[in-house]
Amino acid sequence: SIGEFASGIAHELRTPLTTLSIAVEYFDRLDLDEKASKRVELARQEAARMKRLLEEILLYAKPVDLHLVPVSASQVLAQFIDDHREELAAPRRQSLVLAGADADARIMADPDRLTQILLNLTQNACEAAPEGACIVWTVEDAPETGTVRLELRNPGDPIPADRLDRLTEPFFSTKPSGTGLGLAIVCRLTLIHGGELSIDSDATQGTRVRILFPRHTPSS
């Protein structure tokens, strides 16, 4: 019921927000003085932030229908990195690499939802890591435990212990401009795939995010 209520509010706000955004774009094209231009730019940024928040509320609150298919976790991750390296890592001269990829690591997943998980986690890692840092993904197949592990490391400042346990809470964020829904969405999508999410952080290792998915074994 809460999810339906939140989704309804988000839908109702999208239309007037779109109207306001169009108005801001109109003023942005005018020849304004410096003070007015700064106010228009602030309004544009806030409108974009609200749009992103509404989109994430809808993604978090509405029921999710999974279209599960067998996929190679390594292939999906390698393709994701190729597609998003310039967008996520290049602006701050960071490198985004797949350091270990087990070809036998297969899982049952919804490709679109899996990409959403990878995107949210990688974007967070790139924002947290310093300029020029190396953000590393690895994939490990563990047939003895029936799992496939996806792990992401970034060498940014460690997350304080009192915040670490709250990272997946809705609307809790360590970033001033964060919506607080990115990791909550990742956690929810991971759980409905039957997976587990864990995060640890220290001054030596940086921050490490692990996702354990059930391993898919093709029937003979």
N, C-alpha and C positions, 0 to 999 in steps of 0.2 A: 504493500500500500504506500509506504514511504517512497519507494522507487517510482511508482506511477505518479505520485504527487510531484516529485522533483522533475520528472520528465515532462509533465504537463506545464509546469512553470517555465522550464527551459524553452519549450516550444513556443509559448506565448511571448517570451522575451525576444526571440530571434527576429521577428518581423520589425518591431520598433527599433531594435538595435541596427538592423540593416538600413533603415531609413536614416537614422542618425549618422551612420558611417558614410552614406551617400552625401549628406549635408556637409560633413567634415571634409570630404574629398573636394566638394565644390569650393569651399573656403580656401582649401590648400592651393588651389589654382589661381587665386587672386593675388594681386600685388599688395601684400600687407606689410605693415611695419614690423620691426624685429620682435617687439613684445607680443603682438597679435599672432605672429607666425609661431612663436614658441608655444602659445596657448593652443593653437590648432594642432601642432605636432603632439602635444601632450594628450589632447582629445583623441587623436588618431591612434596613439599607442594604447590608451585605455580602452578604446573600442575594440581593438585587436585582442587585447587581453581578455575582455569580457566574452568575445566570440569564442576564443579558445576554451575558456572556462565552461561556457554553455555546451560546447561540443564534448568536453570531457565529462560533464555531468550526465549527458545523454548516454555516452558510452558506458559510464559506470552504473547508472541506475536502471537502464532498460534491460529486459531479458535478453540473453545471448543465445542464439542458435548456432551450434557448431556444425560445420560440414567437415567431418573428420576423414582424412585420407592418409595413407602411409607416405611419409616423406623422409628423406635423408636430412637429418639435422645439420650435417656438415655442408651439404649442397645449398640448403636454404640460407644458412648463415653466410657462406661464401658469396652467394649472389646478393644478399642484403648489403654486405660490406662494399661490394663493387658498386652497387647502386647508390649508396648513401655516403661514401667516404668524402666526396667533395663537399657535400652539403653540411655534414656534421663536424668533420675533423679539420678540413683544409682551412677554414676561416681563421683558426688560431694556430696554424702550422703544426697541428697534431698529426700523429699517424694512427691509423685504425687497422689492426691486423688480426688475422686468424692464425694463431701460432700452432695450434694442434687440432687436427680434424680427422676423426676416426670415420672411415668410409662406411663401416658397418653400423654406425649409430643411426638407427631408424626409429621413428616414433609415429604415433597416430596424432595428427594435428590438423587444425583448420589453418591453411596457409596465410589467410588474411589476418587472423587473430595472432598467429605466431609472429608475423611481421610487426604487428602492433607492439607486442612484448619486446621484441628486439629493438624497435625504434625508440620506445620510451626509455629503456635501460641505457642504450648507447648515447642518447641525447643527454641524459643525466650525467653519464660518465664524462662526456666531453666538456660539459659545463663545469664539472667539479675538478677536472684535471687542469694542471697549469699549462700555459702556452708551450708548445713544442713537445708535450708529453706523448707517450705511447700508450694507447688504450688497447688492451689485448683480450680477444675472445679465444676460448678453447672449447673443444667438444670431446667428451670421453665416453666411450661405450663400455658399460659394465655388465656383461651378461650374467656374471655370478650373482649380482643383486637385482637383475631385471630392470635396470635403469639406464638412462642416458643423461649425462650431466653437461649442462652448458654453463660455462663460467666466464665472468667478465671482471677484469681488473683495471683499476685506474689508480695512478700514483698521487692523487690529490691529498689534501689535508685530511687526517682521520676524522671520522664523525664521532662526536662525544657519545659516551655510553648511554646517557640519559635520553638521547634523541634516537639512538639506533633502533630501539624497540618500538618506536612510534612512527617509523618511516612509512609504513603501509597503512596508517590510519588516514581515512578521508579528510582532506582539507588541512592536514599537517604538512608543513613544508619548511625546509631549512633555507630556502632561497627567498629573497625579498619579493621577487616577481613570480614566484611559483604558485600554481593553483592548488597544490596539495593533493592532486588526484592521479598524477602519473603513476606512482608506485602502487597506489590503491588499485588502479586498473590492472597493472601488471600482476598483482597478487591475485585478483579475482579471475583473470583469464588463465593464469597458471593453475589455480585450484580446479576450475571446471574442465581443464585438460587432464585432471588427475595428478598434477604435479605438485612440487613443493618448492617454495622460495625461501632462501636464507641470505642474510647480509651480515658481513662482519667487516670491521675496519680497525686499523691500528697504524701507528707511525712508521712501522717497518714495511708492511705489505701494501699500505694504502687501503682502498676499499675494494672488497671482493663480493660479487653477487653470484649466487649459485642457484640454478634451477634444475631440479631432478624431474625428468619425465619418465613415465613407464616405457620400457623398451618394447618395441614392436617386433615380433618374430613372425615372419610370413608363414602361413600354413602350407604344408607340403601337398 
